Amino acid sequence: MTPSDYEYLRKLLKERSGLDLSADKQYLVESRLVPLARRVGLTDIPELVRKIKGGGADALTTEVVEAMTTNETFFFRDKIPFDHMRETVLPALTQARANRRALRIWSAACSTGQEPYSIAMLLKEADKVLAGWRTEIVATDLSQSVLEKSKAGLFSQFEVQRGLPIQMLIKHFVQVGELWQLNADIRGMVQHRQLNLLQDFSQLGSFDVIFCRNVLIYFDQDTKAAIFERLAKQLEPDGVLVLGAAESVVGITDAFKPYPEKRGLYRPNPGRTGRPLGGSAMPQTLKVVASAR
């Protein structure tokens, strides 16, 4: 792969998915795209780049973006956000929503579904509190292939052993050959939609809780700031944003403020100045043509 090929792919990935590759990640591109090139009958990455540049290769471009997207996930990942959800967020929201008796939760960049299904199982465990409530979980991702896997609710032995308590495996799954499938009632709690976080997502409506974990770390500061601005518009004034352990709004935006004494949780900031922090203005182009992550 030539330096110009790498620069072309870096720009393509930034525009299509927000992935901000540093100059020293050429090995990562090669490890993921050489197998893809060979699978589609091309000899190497330069030929892959020429194919994309030649036009009429939208499906191939999408495959390149999906191949470079990190889909690492597991059930109840990092545990603490789910403890906060069970012990703090749900009690507060059920009290605040007592009149309308409805909750909407968004799992952004949901990958193969472990996060939204963890949320669904958590809500199912709270069925006494939520009896008669309408609960809606919307799971989105850039990759259609991982969304299809998520919809099926089928997981390997390795996948169900990562973070899933044994009692929940027994209660909410059935064994299908060597795989485990979530029961239909849990699968039915989650709606799947293909979505790119770089694109407008106002059509999703407003949410009481937004999980947007372990994806913003791959974006540059301006892109993060722009996404935070738009997330703030989709969150109810008393709603909660859940970020990953290595993510924060500090120095990026004042659209959110930390939830008191709850690491990883953030609330809309009513006293904000109304502008991103610590970077240039919001990116001029969020005109992404690829489908979603």
Secondary structure, DSSP 8 states (H G I E B T S, - for coil): --HHHHHHHHHHHHHHH-----TT-HHHHHHHHHHHHHHTT-SSHHHHHHHHHTS--HHHHHHHHHHHS-----TTTTSHHHHHIIIIIHHHHHHHTTTT-EEEEEETT-TTTHHHHHHHHHHHHTTTTSTT-EEEEEEEES-HHHHHHHHHTEE-HHHHHSS--HHHHHHHEEEETTEEEE-HHHHTTEEEEE--TTS--GGG--EEEEE--SSGGGS-HHHHHHHHHHHHHHEEEEEEEE--TT---TTTBSSEEE-TT-TTEEEE-TT--SSB-SSSSS-S-----S---
